[in-house]
C-alpha cells in the first residue's frame, strides 16, 4: 500500500482547534529537561487556557500538591517569557489525585490545554525524505536526516522543525502507518545515559504531543551497537552517519 503524500498540500481556511500537550518531569523535580522552546516554535498561534500539574503517589499528599503547583508554575513562567498568549489561563496543581500508583513516570507531568488558531500554510512535501517514505515497504529503515540535537543531549534544535513537520504530516495523512523510532550514537562503545533512546523518545513525544496516536509508534535506543561505519570512526562524516535516528516501517 502506497503512502498518501501530495507534493504540495494547500489549505486556505483558518480554524480554532481545542488541543492539549503534555510535558513530563523526572522524579521529584519541578523543572523539566523537555525542550519547551521547540513546542512553542511549532505552535506560534497557541492560546493557553489551562496549565495543570500532577505527581505520582511517592511522598505525602501535602508535598505532592506543592510539587504539582511548582511544576505548573515552571511551565507557566517558560511560556510567559516566550511571549505565548495566556491572558487569564488557569494554573493549578492536582498533586497525586489522579495518580494510579507510586513511581509512575506518566503521572509526573504538566498538561497544557490551549486553543490553536491555525492559518494554514502551503506545506512542501517533495524532499528526499518524503519521497523515500512514499517508496518504503514494511521492514524498511529510513534515516531521519536534518534532525539535530544539542551536543550530548536529547534536546532537538529548532533547525529540525521542517523535517519533523513533514514526518508529522506523513503520519497524519496515513493513519494506517506504524513506525518505530530507533536512536543511535557515535564515538563511544557504551551508552551509559541511554542517550540514543532519549533522542528517539523526543521525536516520539513531538509526534504524540501534536496529535499522533501513541499506539502507532514505538521507540528504542541501540547505542553504538549498529554503526554504519566501524568504531572508532575515521572522520567527522563517519561520526555524523553513525549518530542518527532511523524510522523502521512496522505497518502500512
Backbone torsions as a table, in degrees:
resi	resn	phi	psi	omega
1	UNK	NA	126.9	-179.6
2	UNK	-81.8	146.0	175.0
3	UNK	-72.4	149.1	173.8
4	UNK	-87.8	118.2	-177.7
5	UNK	-151.9	88.6	178.4
6	UNK	-64.5	150.0	180.0
7	UNK	-61.6	-46.5	176.2
8	UNK	-134.2	126.6	179.1
9	UNK	-102.1	116.1	-176.8
10	UNK	-114.3	120.7	175.6
11	UNK	-126.4	131.7	-172.9
12	UNK	-118.6	19.3	178.1
13	UNK	-111.6	161.9	174.4
14	UNK	-114.5	153.6	-178.4
15	UNK	-152.8	158.6	175.5
16	UNK	-114.0	119.2	-177.1
17	UNK	-114.8	139.0	175.6
18	UNK	-85.7	122.2	-174.3
19	UNK	-132.7	168.3	170.3
20	UNK	-147.6	155.0	175.8
21	UNK	-142.7	159.6	-172.8
22	UNK	-128.9	136.0	172.9
23	UNK	-116.9	129.5	-176.4
24	UNK	-99.8	153.5	-175.9
25	UNK	-123.0	149.7	173.3
26	UNK	-73.2	165.7	-176.3
27	UNK	-56.5	128.1	174.5
28	UNK	62.4	22.9	-179.5
29	UNK	-109.4	141.4	177.8
30	UNK	-104.2	2.3	171.9
31	UNK	-125.1	158.5	-177.0
32	UNK	-127.0	149.2	177.8
33	UNK	-86.7	-2.0	179.1
34	UNK	-63.2	142.4	-176.1
35	UNK	-81.8	87.2	-178.7
36	UNK	-63.3	-33.6	-178.9
37	UNK	-59.5	-33.9	179.0
38	UNK	-64.7	-42.7	178.2
39	UNK	-64.6	-42.0	179.8
40	UNK	-60.0	-44.4	-179.2
41	UNK	-65.9	-33.4	-179.3
42	UNK	-79.3	-14.8	-177.7
43	UNK	-130.7	63.4	-173.0
44	UNK	-66.9	-20.3	-176.9
45	UNK	-102.3	13.3	-178.5
46	UNK	-67.1	138.6	176.5
47	UNK	-118.8	104.3	-172.6
48	UNK	-71.4	133.8	-179.4
49	UNK	-114.8	-39.5	-178.6
50	UNK	-141.1	142.9	174.5
51	UNK	-130.6	106.4	-172.9
52	UNK	-114.6	127.3	179.0
53	UNK	-103.4	149.5	-177.7
54	UNK	-142.9	161.4	173.9
55	UNK	-135.9	172.0	168.9
56	UNK	-85.7	-170.5	-175.1
57	UNK	-90.8	4.3	177.0
58	UNK	-68.6	134.8	-179.3
59	UNK	90.7	174.5	-177.8
60	UNK	-76.8	161.5	-179.2
61	UNK	-63.5	-39.6	180.0
62	UNK	-65.9	-45.0	179.7
63	UNK	-62.5	-42.5	-177.9
64	UNK	-66.6	-35.1	176.1
65	UNK	-63.5	-42.8	178.4
66	UNK	-64.6	-42.4	-179.5
67	UNK	-63.6	-41.1	179.8
68	UNK	-65.6	-36.4	177.6
69	UNK	-67.6	-38.1	178.4
70	UNK	-67.7	-35.7	176.7
71	UNK	-64.4	-45.8	179.2
72	UNK	-62.6	-40.7	-180.0
73	UNK	-65.5	-38.5	178.5
74	UNK	-60.0	-46.4	178.7
75	UNK	-64.8	-41.4	178.1
76	UNK	-56.9	-46.3	-178.3
77	UNK	-65.3	-39.2	178.5
78	UNK	-63.3	-41.8	178.7
79	UNK	-68.2	-40.3	-179.2
80	UNK	-63.0	-47.1	-179.8
81	UNK	-60.7	-34.4	-179.2
82	UNK	-79.2	-6.6	178.0
83	UNK	81.5	19.9	178.5
84	UNK	-69.4	139.9	-179.6
85	UNK	-68.4	123.0	-179.3
86	UNK	-130.1	-32.6	-177.9
87	UNK	50.1	-116.4	-178.1
88	UNK	-102.0	45.5	-178.7
89	UNK	-59.2	135.6	178.9
90	UNK	-78.5	128.4	-179.6
91	UNK	-120.5	121.9	-171.5
92	UNK	-152.9	146.3	174.4
93	UNK	-111.6	131.7	-177.9
94	UNK	-105.5	3.5	179.1
95	UNK	57.5	-135.3	-177.1
96	UNK	-97.2	11.6	-170.3
97	UNK	-60.9	-25.1	-179.3
98	UNK	-114.2	17.9	-178.8
99	UNK	-90.3	143.8	-177.8
100	UNK	-89.5	-32.5	-173.6
101	UNK	-161.9	171.9	176.5
102	UNK	-67.5	150.3	171.4
103	UNK	54.1	37.4	175.7
104	UNK	-94.6	108.1	-174.1
105	UNK	-59.6	-31.4	-177.5
106	UNK	-72.6	-13.0	177.8
107	UNK	-89.4	-11.8	-178.8
108	UNK	-91.0	88.2	-167.0
109	UNK	-156.2	167.3	165.0
110	UNK	-127.0	130.3	178.2
111	UNK	-107.2	127.2	177.7
112	UNK	-105.1	129.1	172.7
113	UNK	-107.3	132.4	-175.5
114	UNK	-149.9	157.4	172.8
115	UNK	-99.7	128.9	-178.9
116	UNK	-108.0	106.9	174.8
117	UNK	-84.3	107.5	-170.1
118	UNK	-108.0	118.9	169.9
119	UNK	-105.8	111.7	-171.1
120	UNK	-66.5	145.6	177.0
121	UNK	-120.3	154.7	173.2
122	UNK	-61.1	129.4	178.2
123	UNK	-109.7	113.3	-177.4
124	UNK	-83.4	125.0	-174.2
125	UNK	-126.4	42.7	-179.6
126	UNK	-118.1	30.6	178.0
127	UNK	-76.5	168.1	176.1
128	UNK	-59.6	-39.1	178.6
129	UNK	-61.4	-45.9	179.5
130	UNK	-61.6	-42.9	179.4
131	UNK	-64.4	-38.7	179.6
132	UNK	-64.7	-40.5	178.3
133	UNK	-64.0	-36.4	178.9
134	UNK	-60.7	-43.5	-173.1
135	UNK	-85.2	-11.9	-173.8
136	UNK	-67.2	147.8	176.0
137	UNK	-113.2	167.9	177.3
138	UNK	-54.6	130.4	-179.5
139	UNK	95.0	-16.0	178.5
140	UNK	-70.6	153.3	177.3
141	UNK	-121.7	134.0	-178.9
142	UNK	-122.3	126.8	176.7
143	UNK	-72.2	129.2	179.8
144	UNK	-85.2	84.7	-175.8
145	UNK	-75.7	159.7	177.8
146	UNK	64.5	23.5	169.1
147	UNK	-110.3	120.3	-172.2
148	UNK	-121.4	150.6	179.4
149	UNK	-123.0	151.0	172.1
150	UNK	-61.7	141.4	-173.4
151	UNK	-52.5	126.4	176.0
152	UNK	73.1	10.2	-177.6
153	UNK	-131.9	176.1	174.9
154	UNK	-102.4	14.0	-179.6
155	UNK	-78.0	120.5	178.3
156	UNK	-79.9	130.1	-179.0
157	UNK	-84.7	160.1	-171.3
158	UNK	-64.8	-24.7	178.8
159	UNK	-62.6	-15.6	-177.7
160	UNK	-82.7	-11.1	-171.9
161	UNK	-58.5	-43.2	-178.0
162	UNK	-56.9	-44.2	-178.5
163	UNK	-73.9	-31.4	175.9
164	UNK	-67.2	-38.6	175.6
165	UNK	-62.9	-38.9	179.4
166	UNK	-66.4	-42.5	176.9
167	UNK	-61.4	-43.0	177.7
168	UNK	-58.7	-45.3	-178.6
169	UNK	-62.3	-40.9	177.7
170	UNK	-62.3	-45.1	179.9
171	UNK	-65.4	-41.0	-179.4
172	UNK	-63.8	-42.2	-173.7
173	UNK	-85.2	-4.4	-180.0
174	UNK	-131.6	76.3	-170.7
175	UNK	-64.4	-14.3	177.5
176	UNK	-88.9	-8.4	-178.3
177	UNK	-73.1	127.9	174.9
178	UNK	-123.6	140.0	-175.1
179	UNK	-135.9	160.5	167.3
180	UNK	-121.4	129.8	177.4
181	UNK	-93.3	124.8	-172.7
182	UNK	-121.7	118.2	-178.0
183	UNK	-95.3	145.8	179.1
184	UNK	-139.4	149.7	176.2
185	UNK	-121.2	171.1	178.1
186	UNK	-120.0	173.4	158.4
187	UNK	74.5	-6.4	179.7
188	UNK	-150.5	152.0	-174.2
189	UNK	-84.9	-17.7	-179.6
190	UNK	-120.4	154.7	-179.9
191	UNK	-125.4	67.1	-171.9
192	UNK	-61.4	-34.7	-178.7
193	UNK	-90.1	6.0	-178.7
194	UNK	54.6	39.2	-177.2
195	UNK	-62.9	-37.5	-179.5
196	UNK	-62.3	-40.2	178.5
197	UNK	-70.0	-40.4	-178.6
198	UNK	-63.5	-38.2	179.3
199	UNK	-67.7	-41.2	176.3
200	UNK	-63.6	-38.6	-179.9
201	UNK	-64.7	-36.0	-179.7
202	UNK	-62.8	-38.9	177.6
203	UNK	-69.2	-40.7	174.4
204	UNK	-55.3	-46.0	-178.9
205	UNK	-67.8	-35.8	176.9
206	UNK	-59.1	-46.9	-179.5
207	UNK	-66.9	-44.9	-179.2
208	UNK	-62.3	-44.6	-178.1
209	UNK	-68.7	-16.5	177.3
210	UNK	-102.3	13.4	168.5
211	UNK	107.3	0.4	178.1
212	UNK	-80.4	129.6	-176.9
213	UNK	-59.7	125.6	-177.7
214	UNK	-63.0	-21.1	179.0
215	UNK	-69.5	-13.3	179.9
216	UNK	-93.1	1.3	-174.1
217	UNK	-139.7	144.8	167.5
218	UNK	-133.4	169.1	177.2
219	UNK	-144.1	149.3	179.6
220	UNK	-147.4	155.8	174.1
221	UNK	-118.1	134.4	-178.7
222	UNK	-111.6	5.5	-178.5
223	UNK	56.9	-130.4	177.7
224	UNK	-111.6	24.1	-175.8
225	UNK	-78.5	-13.0	-178.8
226	UNK	-130.2	59.3	-177.8
227	UNK	-72.4	147.8	171.5
228	UNK	-75.2	-39.2	177.5
229	UNK	-115.8	140.5	-177.3
230	UNK	-58.6	147.2	174.1
231	UNK	-88.6	144.8	-5.9
232	UNK	-73.9	144.2	-179.2
233	UNK	-65.3	149.0	-175.4
234	UNK	-94.1	-10.3	-176.9
235	UNK	-155.8	162.4	174.8
236	UNK	-58.2	-34.5	178.6
237	UNK	-63.9	-38.7	177.0
238	UNK	-63.1	-39.4	179.3
239	UNK	-63.8	-44.4	-179.7
240	UNK	-62.4	-41.6	-179.3
241	UNK	-64.0	-38.3	-179.8
242	UNK	-75.2	-30.3	-177.3
243	UNK	-89.6	93.4	-167.4
244	UNK	-151.9	165.1	166.7
245	UNK	-120.8	130.8	179.6
246	UNK	-112.6	153.5	173.8
247	UNK	-110.6	121.6	172.6
248	UNK	-100.3	129.8	178.3
249	UNK	-77.8	115.3	-178.6
250	UNK	-92.8	-37.8	-179.3
251	UNK	-157.5	143.0	177.3
252	UNK	-128.8	NA	NA
